[in-house]
Amino acid sequence: MTTSNSTEVGLHIFKRRAGGQKGDRYTIGRWEDGQQRAICHDACIDCALTAIRAELEKAGQPPVAAHACASVQDAKT
């Protein structure tokens, strides 16, 4: 008999089209105990993906190569 080490992570992703050179912006929330917690707010795609990667690592997923992005710190506010 094998046991599963799977973890389910519920995300809500809001994509906003930004004008000019900013490109698309993303706000991402993670569902926890029936409530959403923001993991990034109005971030570029690289920072949004970094925030998702960090959440998956916390959830017990195998670690992957980190991507440098200073704006991820903004998600904690």
mmJSON file of the N, C-alpha and C atoms, coordinates in Angstrom:
{"data_MODEL":{"atom_site":{
"group_PDB":["ATOM","ATOM","ATOM","ATOM","ATOM","ATOM","ATOM","ATOM","ATOM","ATOM","ATOM","ATOM","ATOM","ATOM","ATOM","ATOM","ATOM","ATOM","ATOM","ATOM","ATOM","ATOM","ATOM","ATOM","ATOM","ATOM","ATOM","ATOM","ATOM","ATOM","ATOM","ATOM","ATOM","ATOM","ATOM","ATOM","ATOM","ATOM","ATOM","ATOM","ATOM","ATOM","ATOM","ATOM","ATOM","ATOM","ATOM","ATOM","ATOM","ATOM","ATOM","ATOM","ATOM","ATOM","ATOM","ATOM","ATOM","ATOM","ATOM","ATOM","ATOM","ATOM","ATOM","ATOM","ATOM","ATOM","ATOM","ATOM","ATOM","ATOM","ATOM","ATOM","ATOM","ATOM","ATOM","ATOM","ATOM","ATOM","ATOM","ATOM","ATOM","ATOM","ATOM","ATOM","ATOM","ATOM","ATOM","ATOM","ATOM","ATOM","ATOM","ATOM","ATOM","ATOM","ATOM","ATOM","ATOM","ATOM","ATOM","ATOM","ATOM","ATOM","ATOM","ATOM","ATOM","ATOM","ATOM","ATOM","ATOM","ATOM","ATOM","ATOM","ATOM","ATOM","ATOM","ATOM","ATOM","ATOM","ATOM","ATOM","ATOM","ATOM","ATOM","ATOM","ATOM","ATOM","ATOM","ATOM","ATOM","ATOM","ATOM","ATOM","ATOM","ATOM","ATOM","ATOM","ATOM","ATOM","ATOM","ATOM","ATOM","ATOM","ATOM","ATOM","ATOM","ATOM","ATOM","ATOM","ATOM","ATOM","ATOM","ATOM","ATOM","ATOM","ATOM","ATOM","ATOM","ATOM","ATOM","ATOM","ATOM","ATOM","ATOM","ATOM","ATOM","ATOM","ATOM","ATOM","ATOM","ATOM","ATOM","ATOM","ATOM","ATOM","ATOM","ATOM","ATOM","ATOM","ATOM","ATOM","ATOM","ATOM","ATOM","ATOM","ATOM","ATOM","ATOM","ATOM","ATOM","ATOM","ATOM","ATOM","ATOM","ATOM","ATOM","ATOM","ATOM","ATOM","ATOM","ATOM","ATOM","ATOM","ATOM","ATOM","ATOM","ATOM","ATOM","ATOM","ATOM","ATOM","ATOM","ATOM","ATOM","ATOM","ATOM","ATOM","ATOM","ATOM","ATOM","ATOM","ATOM","ATOM","ATOM","ATOM","ATOM","ATOM","ATOM","ATOM","ATOM","ATOM","ATOM"],
"id":[1,2,3,4,5,6,7,8,9,10,11,12,13,14,15,16,17,18,19,20,21,22,23,24,25,26,27,28,29,30,31,32,33,34,35,36,37,38,39,40,41,42,43,44,45,46,47,48,49,50,51,52,53,54,55,56,57,58,59,60,61,62,63,64,65,66,67,68,69,70,71,72,73,74,75,76,77,78,79,80,81,82,83,84,85,86,87,88,89,90,91,92,93,94,95,96,97,98,99,100,101,102,103,104,105,106,107,108,109,110,111,112,113,114,115,116,117,118,119,120,121,122,123,124,125,126,127,128,129,130,131,132,133,134,135,136,137,138,139,140,141,142,143,144,145,146,147,148,149,150,151,152,153,154,155,156,157,158,159,160,161,162,163,164,165,166,167,168,169,170,171,172,173,174,175,176,177,178,179,180,181,182,183,184,185,186,187,188,189,190,191,192,193,194,195,196,197,198,199,200,201,202,203,204,205,206,207,208,209,210,211,212,213,214,215,216,217,218,219,220,221,222,223,224,225,226,227,228,229,230,231],
"type_symbol":["N","C","C","N","C","C","N","C","C","N","C","C","N","C","C","N","C","C","N","C","C","N","C","C","N","C","C","N","C","C","N","C","C","N","C","C","N","C","C","N","C","C","N","C","C","N","C","C","N","C","C","N","C","C","N","C","C","N","C","C","N","C","C","N","C","C","N","C","C","N","C","C","N","C","C","N","C","C","N","C","C","N","C","C","N","C","C","N","C","C","N","C","C","N","C","C","N","C","C","N","C","C","N","C","C","N","C","C","N","C","C","N","C","C","N","C","C","N","C","C","N","C","C","N","C","C","N","C","C","N","C","C","N","C","C","N","C","C","N","C","C","N","C","C","N","C","C","N","C","C","N","C","C","N","C","C","N","C","C","N","C","C","N","C","C","N","C","C","N","C","C","N","C","C","N","C","C","N","C","C","N","C","C","N","C","C","N","C","C","N","C","C","N","C","C","N","C","C","N","C","C","N","C","C","N","C","C","N","C","C","N","C","C","N","C","C","N","C","C","N","C","C","N","C","C","N","C","C","N","C","C"],
"label_atom_id":["N","CA","C","N","CA","C","N","CA","C","N","CA","C","N","CA","C","N","CA","C","N","CA","C","N","CA","C","N","CA","C","N","CA","C","N","CA","C","N","CA","C","N","CA","C","N","CA","C","N","CA","C","N","CA","C","N","CA","C","N","CA","C","N","CA","C","N","CA","C","N","CA","C","N","CA","C","N","CA","C","N","CA","C","N","CA","C","N","CA","C","N","CA","C","N","CA","C","N","CA","C","N","CA","C","N","CA","C","N","CA","C","N","CA","C","N","CA","C","N","CA","C","N","CA","C","N","CA","C","N","CA","C","N","CA","C","N","CA","C","N","CA","C","N","CA","C","N","CA","C","N","CA","C","N","CA","C","N","CA","C","N","CA","C","N","CA","C","N","CA","C","N","CA","C","N","CA","C","N","CA","C","N","CA","C","N","CA","C","N","CA","C","N","CA","C","N","CA","C","N","CA","C","N","CA","C","N","CA","C","N","CA","C","N","CA","C","N","CA","C","N","CA","C","N","CA","C","N","CA","C","N","CA","C","N","CA","C","N","CA","C","N","CA","C","N","CA","C","N","CA","C","N","CA","C","N","CA","C","N","CA","C","N","CA","C","N","CA","C"],
"label_alt_id":[null,null,null,null,null,null,null,null,null,null,null,null,null,null,null,null,null,null,null,null,null,null,null,null,null,null,null,null,null,null,null,null,null,null,null,null,null,null,null,null,null,null,null,null,null,null,null,null,null,null,null,null,null,null,null,null,null,null,null,null,null,null,null,null,null,null,null,null,null,null,null,null,null,null,null,null,null,null,null,null,null,null,null,null,null,null,null,null,null,null,null,null,null,null,null,null,null,null,null,null,null,null,null,null,null,null,null,null,null,null,null,null,null,null,null,null,null,null,null,null,null,null,null,null,null,null,null,null,null,null,null,null,null,null,null,null,null,null,null,null,null,null,null,null,null,null,null,null,null,null,null,null,null,null,null,null,null,null,null,null,null,null,null,null,null,null,null,null,null,null,null,null,null,null,null,null,null,null,null,null,null,null,null,null,null,null,null,null,null,null,null,null,null,null,null,null,null,null,null,null,null,null,null,null,null,null,null,null,null,null,null,null,null,null,null,null,null,null,null,null,null,null,null,null,null,null,null,null,null,null,null],
"label_comp_id":["MET","MET","MET","THR","THR","THR","THR","THR","THR","SER","SER","SER","ASN","ASN","ASN","SER","SER","SER","THR","THR","THR","GLU","GLU","GLU","VAL","VAL","VAL","GLY","GLY","GLY","LEU","LEU","LEU","HIS","HIS","HIS","ILE","ILE","ILE","PHE","PHE","PHE","LYS","LYS","LYS","ARG","ARG","ARG","ARG","ARG","ARG","ALA","ALA","ALA","GLY","GLY","GLY","GLY","GLY","GLY","GLN","GLN","GLN","LYS","LYS","LYS","GLY","GLY","GLY","ASP","ASP","ASP","ARG","ARG","ARG","TYR","TYR","TYR","THR","THR","THR","ILE","ILE","ILE","GLY","GLY","GLY","ARG","ARG","ARG","TRP","TRP","TRP","GLU","GLU","GLU","ASP","ASP","ASP","GLY","GLY","GLY","GLN","GLN","GLN","GLN","GLN","GLN","ARG","ARG","ARG","ALA","ALA","ALA","ILE","ILE","ILE","CYS","CYS","CYS","HIS","HIS","HIS","ASP","ASP","ASP","ALA","ALA","ALA","CYS","CYS","CYS","ILE","ILE","ILE","ASP","ASP","ASP","CYS","CYS","CYS","ALA","ALA","ALA","LEU","LEU","LEU","THR","THR","THR","ALA","ALA","ALA","ILE","ILE","ILE","ARG","ARG","ARG","ALA","ALA","ALA","GLU","GLU","GLU","LEU","LEU","LEU","GLU","GLU","GLU","LYS","LYS","LYS","ALA","ALA","ALA","GLY","GLY","GLY","GLN","GLN","GLN","PRO","PRO","PRO","PRO","PRO","PRO","VAL","VAL","VAL","ALA","ALA","ALA","ALA","ALA","ALA","HIS","HIS","HIS","ALA","ALA","ALA","CYS","CYS","CYS","ALA","ALA","ALA","SER","SER","SER","VAL","VAL","VAL","GLN","GLN","GLN","ASP","ASP","ASP","ALA","ALA","ALA","LYS","LYS","LYS","THR","THR","THR"],
"label_asym_id":["A","A","A","A","A","A","A","A","A","A","A","A","A","A","A","A","A","A","A","A","A","A","A","A","A","A","A","A","A","A","A","A","A","A","A","A","A","A","A","A","A","A","A","A","A","A","A","A","A","A","A","A","A","A","A","A","A","A","A","A","A","A","A","A","A","A","A","A","A","A","A","A","A","A","A","A","A","A","A","A","A","A","A","A","A","A","A","A","A","A","A","A","A","A","A","A","A","A","A","A","A","A","A","A","A","A","A","A","A","A","A","A","A","A","A","A","A","A","A","A","A","A","A","A","A","A","A","A","A","A","A","A","A","A","A","A","A","A","A","A","A","A","A","A","A","A","A","A","A","A","A","A","A","A","A","A","A","A","A","A","A","A","A","A","A","A","A","A","A","A","A","A","A","A","A","A","A","A","A","A","A","A","A","A","A","A","A","A","A","A","A","A","A","A","A","A","A","A","A","A","A","A","A","A","A","A","A","A","A","A","A","A","A","A","A","A","A","A","A","A","A","A","A","A","A","A","A","A","A","A","A"],
"label_entity_id":["1","1","1","1","1","1","1","1","1","1","1","1","1","1","1","1","1","1","1","1","1","1","1","1","1","1","1","1","1","1","1","1","1","1","1","1","1","1","1","1","1","1","1","1","1","1","1","1","1","1","1","1","1","1","1","1","1","1","1","1","1","1","1","1","1","1","1","1","1","1","1","1","1","1","1","1","1","1","1","1","1","1","1","1","1","1","1","1","1","1","1","1","1","1","1","1","1","1","1","1","1","1","1","1","1","1","1","1","1","1","1","1","1","1","1","1","1","1","1","1","1","1","1","1","1","1","1","1","1","1","1","1","1","1","1","1","1","1","1","1","1","1","1","1","1","1","1","1","1","1","1","1","1","1","1","1","1","1","1","1","1","1","1","1","1","1","1","1","1","1","1","1","1","1","1","1","1","1","1","1","1","1","1","1","1","1","1","1","1","1","1","1","1","1","1","1","1","1","1","1","1","1","1","1","1","1","1","1","1","1","1","1","1","1","1","1","1","1","1","1","1","1","1","1","1","1","1","1","1","1","1"],
"label_seq_id":[1,1,1,2,2,2,3,3,3,4,4,4,5,5,5,6,6,6,7,7,7,8,8,8,9,9,9,10,10,10,11,11,11,12,12,12,13,13,13,14,14,14,15,15,15,16,16,16,17,17,17,18,18,18,19,19,19,20,20,20,21,21,21,22,22,22,23,23,23,24,24,24,25,25,25,26,26,26,27,27,27,28,28,28,29,29,29,30,30,30,31,31,31,32,32,32,33,33,33,34,34,34,35,35,35,36,36,36,37,37,37,38,38,38,39,39,39,40,40,40,41,41,41,42,42,42,43,43,43,44,44,44,45,45,45,46,46,46,47,47,47,48,48,48,49,49,49,50,50,50,51,51,51,52,52,52,53,53,53,54,54,54,55,55,55,56,56,56,57,57,57,58,58,58,59,59,59,60,60,60,61,61,61,62,62,62,63,63,63,64,64,64,65,65,65,66,66,66,67,67,67,68,68,68,69,69,69,70,70,70,71,71,71,72,72,72,73,73,73,74,74,74,75,75,75,76,76,76,77,77,77],
"pdbx_PDB_ins_code":[null,null,null,null,null,null,null,null,null,null,null,null,null,null,null,null,null,null,null,null,null,null,null,null,null,null,null,null,null,null,null,null,null,null,null,null,null,null,null,null,null,null,null,null,null,null,null,null,null,null,null,null,null,null,null,null,null,null,null,null,null,null,null,null,null,null,null,null,null,null,null,null,null,null,null,null,null,null,null,null,null,null,null,null,null,null,null,null,null,null,null,null,null,null,null,null,null,null,null,null,null,null,null,null,null,null,null,null,null,null,null,null,null,null,null,null,null,null,null,null,null,null,null,null,null,null,null,null,null,null,null,null,null,null,null,null,null,null,null,null,null,null,null,null,null,null,null,null,null,null,null,null,null,null,null,null,null,null,null,null,null,null,null,null,null,null,null,null,null,null,null,null,null,null,null,null,null,null,null,null,null,null,null,null,null,null,null,null,null,null,null,null,null,null,null,null,null,null,null,null,null,null,null,null,null,null,null,null,null,null,null,null,null,null,null,null,null,null,null,null,null,null,null,null,null,null,null,null,null,null,null],
"Cartn_x":[0.842,0.0,0.884,0.565,1.322,0.457,1.111,0.387,0.738,-0.206,-0.001,0.503,1.478,1.987,1.503,0.328,-0.219,-0.803,-0.756,-1.329,-2.152,-3.341,-4.183,-4.06,-3.851,-3.717,-4.727,-5.619,-6.617,-6.175,-6.042,-5.62,-6.706,-6.779,-7.647,-6.736,-6.774,-5.873,-6.674,-6.336,-6.952,-5.896,-6.195,-5.269,-5.826,-4.986,-5.389,-4.481,-5.087,-4.321,-3.862,-2.564,-2.011,-1.607,-1.702,-1.342,0.155,0.574,1.974,2.902,4.067,5.115,4.979,4.007,3.9,3.532,2.81,2.356,1.23,0.813,-0.268,0.183,-0.775,-0.509,-1.394,-0.922,-1.61,-1.754,-2.939,-3.192,-3.632,-2.991,-3.262,-3.587,-4.632,-5.007,-5.017,-4.714,-4.744,-5.865,-6.677,-7.76,-7.187,-7.495,-7.092,-8.253,-8.752,-9.835,-11.027,-11.401,-12.571,-12.351,-11.125,-10.815,-9.656,-9.593,-8.499,-7.422,-6.164,-5.011,-4.232,-3.927,-3.181,-1.742,-1.252,0.163,0.931,0.23,0.842,-0.268,0.097,-0.891,-0.319,-1.016,-0.647,0.812,1.187,2.571,2.734,3.969,4.284,4.209,4.225,4.087,5.219,6.449,7.563,7.382,6.944,6.737,5.538,4.494,3.324,3.691,4.473,4.896,5.816,6.647,7.511,6.674,5.611,4.727,4.025,3.577,2.947,3.952,5.161,6.205,6.457,6.53,6.763,5.626,4.381,3.24,3.283,3.644,3.721,4.832,5.943,7.023,6.594,5.87,5.362,4.376,3.655,2.631,3.233,4.55,5.186,5.603,5.526,5.965,7.495,8.087,9.549,10.048,11.156,11.658,12.121,11.967,12.44,13.372,14.079,15.021,14.305,14.886,14.291,14.495,13.555,13.645,13.699,14.713,14.87,13.809,13.085,12.073,11.809,12.226,12.082,10.63,9.744,8.347,7.563,8.049,7.325,7.192,8.15,8.057,6.835,6.398,5.207,3.958,3.958,2.78,2.498,3.485,3.306,2.656,2.384,1.754,0.294],
"Cartn_y":[-1.186,0.0,1.246,2.191,3.438,4.581,5.559,6.743,7.904,8.8,9.948,11.128,11.821,13.039,14.263,14.169,15.255,16.352,17.561,18.719,19.478,19.912,20.708,22.177,23.031,24.464,25.172,25.948,26.703,28.146,28.559,29.917,30.658,31.957,32.834,33.859,33.959,34.844,35.906,37.164,38.301,38.926,39.023,39.61,40.952,41.978,43.333,43.801,44.313,44.868,46.267,46.455,47.759,48.508,49.803,50.618,50.833,51.259,51.616,50.42,50.632,49.617,48.632,48.805,47.949,46.504,46.261,44.912,44.506,43.249,42.764,42.708,42.886,42.861,41.8,41.168,40.041,40.234,39.892,39.795,38.358,37.707,36.295,36.093,35.327,34.958,33.447,32.979,31.55,31.295,30.282,29.913,29.113,29.543,28.843,28.879,27.727,27.637,28.519,28.522,29.265,30.751,31.23,32.639,32.762,33.91,34.151,34.997,34.621,35.376,35.805,37.093,37.585,37.104,36.594,36.223,37.189,37.952,39.061,40.004,41.268,42.282,43.177,43.238,44.097,43.882,42.623,42.256,41.905,42.021,41.583,40.045,39.466,38.023,37.274,37.774,37.098,37.048,38.153,38.202,37.354,37.351,36.527,35.049,34.623,33.226,32.878,33.813,33.592,33.415,34.209,34.084,32.726,32.273,30.954,29.867,29.975,28.995,28.914,30.061,30.081,29.385,29.612,28.966,27.449,27.007,25.568,24.928,25.625,25.091,24.973,25.972,25.922,24.774,24.447,23.401,22.004,21.9,20.595,20.103,20.95,20.558,20.546,19.753,19.766,21.143,21.613,22.936,23.009,24.19,24.438,25.63,25.86,26.976,28.295,29.096,30.384,31.405,32.323,33.416,34.712,35.516,36.761,37.77,38.299,39.309,40.094,41.307,42.115,42.41,42.454,42.842,41.789,40.58,39.549,39.963,40.706,41.183,42.057,42.762,43.602,42.782,41.493,40.652,40.405,40.596,40.323,41.484,42.559,43.728,43.773],
"Cartn_z":[0.0,0.0,0.0,-0.852,-0.896,-0.388,0.168,0.613,-0.301,-0.47,-1.342,-0.525,-1.056,-0.434,-1.203,-1.779,-2.585,-1.708,-2.221,-1.556,-2.578,-2.181,-3.071,-2.677,-3.669,-3.444,-4.332,-3.729,-4.486,-4.677,-5.933,-6.244,-7.012,-6.806,-7.589,-8.235,-9.558,-10.289,-11.031,-10.78,-11.452,-12.349,-13.645,-14.612,-15.064,-14.98,-15.375,-16.501,-17.547,-18.67,-18.273,-18.154,-17.779,-19.042,-18.992,-20.146,-20.264,-21.405,-21.623,-21.593,-21.023,-20.994,-19.838,-18.949,-17.771,-18.101,-19.173,-19.474,-18.551,-18.639,-17.789,-16.328,-15.427,-13.989,-13.359,-12.292,-11.684,-10.185,-9.689,-8.255,-8.007,-7.043,-6.794,-5.329,-5.087,-3.731,-3.591,-2.395,-2.097,-1.096,-1.388,-0.48,0.687,1.911,3.123,4.103,4.488,5.465,5.105,3.83,3.382,3.183,3.343,3.138,2.158,1.488,0.567,1.227,0.976,1.447,0.216,0.086,-1.074,-1.014,-2.152,-2.233,-3.123,-3.965,-4.697,-5.128,-5.294,-5.656,-6.756,-7.89,-9.015,-9.424,-9.597,-9.906,-11.381,-11.873,-13.233,-13.272,-14.463,-14.597,-13.891,-13.979,-13.319,-11.811,-11.241,-9.795,-9.371,-10.195,-9.891,-9.893,-10.875,-10.925,-9.766,-9.351,-8.188,-6.927,-6.797,-5.635,-5.635,-6.797,-6.896,-6.529,-7.053,-6.761,-5.249,-4.584,-3.141,-2.39,-2.82,-2.169,-2.352,-3.541,-3.792,-2.975,-2.818,-2.0,-0.545,-0.049,1.329,1.503,0.446,0.507,0.395,0.392,0.378,-0.981,-1.986,-3.315,-3.345,-4.234,-4.323,-4.75,-4.175,-4.527,-5.969,-6.567,-7.928,-7.886,-8.967,-9.015,-8.737,-7.886,-7.517,-8.633,-8.733,-9.698,-8.898,-9.12,-8.369,-8.787,-7.784,-8.068,-6.786,-6.734,-5.528,-5.213,-6.211,-5.976,-5.199,-5.074,-4.327,-2.871,-2.346,-0.97,-0.784,-1.831,-1.762,-1.497,-1.85,-1.656,-0.2,0.652,2.078,2.797,2.092,2.719,2.415],
"occupancy":[1.0,1.0,1.0,1.0,1.0,1.0,1.0,1.0,1.0,1.0,1.0,1.0,1.0,1.0,1.0,1.0,1.0,1.0,1.0,1.0,1.0,1.0,1.0,1.0,1.0,1.0,1.0,1.0,1.0,1.0,1.0,1.0,1.0,1.0,1.0,1.0,1.0,1.0,1.0,1.0,1.0,1.0,1.0,1.0,1.0,1.0,1.0,1.0,1.0,1.0,1.0,1.0,1.0,1.0,1.0,1.0,1.0,1.0,1.0,1.0,1.0,1.0,1.0,1.0,1.0,1.0,1.0,1.0,1.0,1.0,1.0,1.0,1.0,1.0,1.0,1.0,1.0,1.0,1.0,1.0,1.0,1.0,1.0,1.0,1.0,1.0,1.0,1.0,1.0,1.0,1.0,1.0,1.0,1.0,1.0,1.0,1.0,1.0,1.0,1.0,1.0,1.0,1.0,1.0,1.0,1.0,1.0,1.0,1.0,1.0,1.0,1.0,1.0,1.0,1.0,1.0,1.0,1.0,1.0,1.0,1.0,1.0,1.0,1.0,1.0,1.0,1.0,1.0,1.0,1.0,1.0,1.0,1.0,1.0,1.0,1.0,1.0,1.0,1.0,1.0,1.0,1.0,1.0,1.0,1.0,1.0,1.0,1.0,1.0,1.0,1.0,1.0,1.0,1.0,1.0,1.0,1.0,1.0,1.0,1.0,1.0,1.0,1.0,1.0,1.0,1.0,1.0,1.0,1.0,1.0,1.0,1.0,1.0,1.0,1.0,1.0,1.0,1.0,1.0,1.0,1.0,1.0,1.0,1.0,1.0,1.0,1.0,1.0,1.0,1.0,1.0,1.0,1.0,1.0,1.0,1.0,1.0,1.0,1.0,1.0,1.0,1.0,1.0,1.0,1.0,1.0,1.0,1.0,1.0,1.0,1.0,1.0,1.0,1.0,1.0,1.0,1.0,1.0,1.0,1.0,1.0,1.0,1.0,1.0,1.0,1.0,1.0,1.0,1.0,1.0,1.0],
"B_iso_or_equiv":[0.0,0.0,0.0,0.0,0.0,0.0,0.0,0.0,0.0,0.0,0.0,0.0,0.0,0.0,0.0,0.0,0.0,0.0,0.0,0.0,0.0,0.0,0.0,0.0,0.0,0.0,0.0,0.0,0.0,0.0,0.0,0.0,0.0,0.0,0.0,0.0,0.0,0.0,0.0,0.0,0.0,0.0,0.0,0.0,0.0,0.0,0.0,0.0,0.0,0.0,0.0,0.0,0.0,0.0,0.0,0.0,0.0,0.0,0.0,0.0,0.0,0.0,0.0,0.0,0.0,0.0,0.0,0.0,0.0,0.0,0.0,0.0,0.0,0.0,0.0,0.0,0.0,0.0,0.0,0.0,0.0,0.0,0.0,0.0,0.0,0.0,0.0,0.0,0.0,0.0,0.0,0.0,0.0,0.0,0.0,0.0,0.0,0.0,0.0,0.0,0.0,0.0,0.0,0.0,0.0,0.0,0.0,0.0,0.0,0.0,0.0,0.0,0.0,0.0,0.0,0.0,0.0,0.0,0.0,0.0,0.0,0.0,0.0,0.0,0.0,0.0,0.0,0.0,0.0,0.0,0.0,0.0,0.0,0.0,0.0,0.0,0.0,0.0,0.0,0.0,0.0,0.0,0.0,0.0,0.0,0.0,0.0,0.0,0.0,0.0,0.0,0.0,0.0,0.0,0.0,0.0,0.0,0.0,0.0,0.0,0.0,0.0,0.0,0.0,0.0,0.0,0.0,0.0,0.0,0.0,0.0,0.0,0.0,0.0,0.0,0.0,0.0,0.0,0.0,0.0,0.0,0.0,0.0,0.0,0.0,0.0,0.0,0.0,0.0,0.0,0.0,0.0,0.0,0.0,0.0,0.0,0.0,0.0,0.0,0.0,0.0,0.0,0.0,0.0,0.0,0.0,0.0,0.0,0.0,0.0,0.0,0.0,0.0,0.0,0.0,0.0,0.0,0.0,0.0,0.0,0.0,0.0,0.0,0.0,0.0,0.0,0.0,0.0,0.0,0.0,0.0],
"pdbx_formal_charge":[null,null,null,null,null,null,null,null,null,null,null,null,null,null,null,null,null,null,null,null,null,null,null,null,null,null,null,null,null,null,null,null,null,null,null,null,null,null,null,null,null,null,null,null,null,null,null,null,null,null,null,null,null,null,null,null,null,null,null,null,null,null,null,null,null,null,null,null,null,null,null,null,null,null,null,null,null,null,null,null,null,null,null,null,null,null,null,null,null,null,null,null,null,null,null,null,null,null,null,null,null,null,null,null,null,null,null,null,null,null,null,null,null,null,null,null,null,null,null,null,null,null,null,null,null,null,null,null,null,null,null,null,null,null,null,null,null,null,null,null,null,null,null,null,null,null,null,null,null,null,null,null,null,null,null,null,null,null,null,null,null,null,null,null,null,null,null,null,null,null,null,null,null,null,null,null,null,null,null,null,null,null,null,null,null,null,null,null,null,null,null,null,null,null,null,null,null,null,null,null,null,null,null,null,null,null,null,null,null,null,null,null,null,null,null,null,null,null,null,null,null,null,null,null,null,null,null,null,null,null,null],
"auth_seq_id":[1,1,1,2,2,2,3,3,3,4,4,4,5,5,5,6,6,6,7,7,7,8,8,8,9,9,9,10,10,10,11,11,11,12,12,12,13,13,13,14,14,14,15,15,15,16,16,16,17,17,17,18,18,18,19,19,19,20,20,20,21,21,21,22,22,22,23,23,23,24,24,24,25,25,25,26,26,26,27,27,27,28,28,28,29,29,29,30,30,30,31,31,31,32,32,32,33,33,33,34,34,34,35,35,35,36,36,36,37,37,37,38,38,38,39,39,39,40,40,40,41,41,41,42,42,42,43,43,43,44,44,44,45,45,45,46,46,46,47,47,47,48,48,48,49,49,49,50,50,50,51,51,51,52,52,52,53,53,53,54,54,54,55,55,55,56,56,56,57,57,57,58,58,58,59,59,59,60,60,60,61,61,61,62,62,62,63,63,63,64,64,64,65,65,65,66,66,66,67,67,67,68,68,68,69,69,69,70,70,70,71,71,71,72,72,72,73,73,73,74,74,74,75,75,75,76,76,76,77,77,77],
"auth_comp_id":["MET","MET","MET","THR","THR","THR","THR","THR","THR","SER","SER","SER","ASN","ASN","ASN","SER","SER","SER","THR","THR","THR","GLU","GLU","GLU","VAL","VAL","VAL","GLY","GLY","GLY","LEU","LEU","LEU","HIS","HIS","HIS","ILE","ILE","ILE","PHE","PHE","PHE","LYS","LYS","LYS","ARG","ARG","ARG","ARG","ARG","ARG","ALA","ALA","ALA","GLY","GLY","GLY","GLY","GLY","GLY","GLN","GLN","GLN","LYS","LYS","LYS","GLY","GLY","GLY","ASP","ASP","ASP","ARG","ARG","ARG","TYR","TYR","TYR","THR","THR","THR","ILE","ILE","ILE","GLY","GLY","GLY","ARG","ARG","ARG","TRP","TRP","TRP","GLU","GLU","GLU","ASP","ASP","ASP","GLY","GLY","GLY","GLN","GLN","GLN","GLN","GLN","GLN","ARG","ARG","ARG","ALA","ALA","ALA","ILE","ILE","ILE","CYS","CYS","CYS","HIS","HIS","HIS","ASP","ASP","ASP","ALA","ALA","ALA","CYS","CYS","CYS","ILE","ILE","ILE","ASP","ASP","ASP","CYS","CYS","CYS","ALA","ALA","ALA","LEU","LEU","LEU","THR","THR","THR","ALA","ALA","ALA","ILE","ILE","ILE","ARG","ARG","ARG","ALA","ALA","ALA","GLU","GLU","GLU","LEU","LEU","LEU","GLU","GLU","GLU","LYS","LYS","LYS","ALA","ALA","ALA","GLY","GLY","GLY","GLN","GLN","GLN","PRO","PRO","PRO","PRO","PRO","PRO","VAL","VAL","VAL","ALA","ALA","ALA","ALA","ALA","ALA","HIS","HIS","HIS","ALA","ALA","ALA","CYS","CYS","CYS","ALA","ALA","ALA","SER","SER","SER","VAL","VAL","VAL","GLN","GLN","GLN","ASP","ASP","ASP","ALA","ALA","ALA","LYS","LYS","LYS","THR","THR","THR"],
"auth_asym_id":["A","A","A","A","A","A","A","A","A","A","A","A","A","A","A","A","A","A","A","A","A","A","A","A","A","A","A","A","A","A","A","A","A","A","A","A","A","A","A","A","A","A","A","A","A","A","A","A","A","A","A","A","A","A","A","A","A","A","A","A","A","A","A","A","A","A","A","A","A","A","A","A","A","A","A","A","A","A","A","A","A","A","A","A","A","A","A","A","A","A","A","A","A","A","A","A","A","A","A","A","A","A","A","A","A","A","A","A","A","A","A","A","A","A","A","A","A","A","A","A","A","A","A","A","A","A","A","A","A","A","A","A","A","A","A","A","A","A","A","A","A","A","A","A","A","A","A","A","A","A","A","A","A","A","A","A","A","A","A","A","A","A","A","A","A","A","A","A","A","A","A","A","A","A","A","A","A","A","A","A","A","A","A","A","A","A","A","A","A","A","A","A","A","A","A","A","A","A","A","A","A","A","A","A","A","A","A","A","A","A","A","A","A","A","A","A","A","A","A","A","A","A","A","A","A","A","A","A","A","A","A"],
"auth_atom_id":["N","CA","C","N","CA","C","N","CA","C","N","CA","C","N","CA","C","N","CA","C","N","CA","C","N","CA","C","N","CA","C","N","CA","C","N","CA","C","N","CA","C","N","CA","C","N","CA","C","N","CA","C","N","CA","C","N","CA","C","N","CA","C","N","CA","C","N","CA","C","N","CA","C","N","CA","C","N","CA","C","N","CA","C","N","CA","C","N","CA","C","N","CA","C","N","CA","C","N","CA","C","N","CA","C","N","CA","C","N","CA","C","N","CA","C","N","CA","C","N","CA","C","N","CA","C","N","CA","C","N","CA","C","N","CA","C","N","CA","C","N","CA","C","N","CA","C","N","CA","C","N","CA","C","N","CA","C","N","CA","C","N","CA","C","N","CA","C","N","CA","C","N","CA","C","N","CA","C","N","CA","C","N","CA","C","N","CA","C","N","CA","C","N","CA","C","N","CA","C","N","CA","C","N","CA","C","N","CA","C","N","CA","C","N","CA","C","N","CA","C","N","CA","C","N","CA","C","N","CA","C","N","CA","C","N","CA","C","N","CA","C","N","CA","C","N","CA","C","N","CA","C","N","CA","C","N","CA","C","N","CA","C","N","CA","C","N","CA","C"],
"pdbx_PDB_model_num":[1,1,1,1,1,1,1,1,1,1,1,1,1,1,1,1,1,1,1,1,1,1,1,1,1,1,1,1,1,1,1,1,1,1,1,1,1,1,1,1,1,1,1,1,1,1,1,1,1,1,1,1,1,1,1,1,1,1,1,1,1,1,1,1,1,1,1,1,1,1,1,1,1,1,1,1,1,1,1,1,1,1,1,1,1,1,1,1,1,1,1,1,1,1,1,1,1,1,1,1,1,1,1,1,1,1,1,1,1,1,1,1,1,1,1,1,1,1,1,1,1,1,1,1,1,1,1,1,1,1,1,1,1,1,1,1,1,1,1,1,1,1,1,1,1,1,1,1,1,1,1,1,1,1,1,1,1,1,1,1,1,1,1,1,1,1,1,1,1,1,1,1,1,1,1,1,1,1,1,1,1,1,1,1,1,1,1,1,1,1,1,1,1,1,1,1,1,1,1,1,1,1,1,1,1,1,1,1,1,1,1,1,1,1,1,1,1,1,1,1,1,1,1,1,1,1,1,1,1,1,1]
}}}
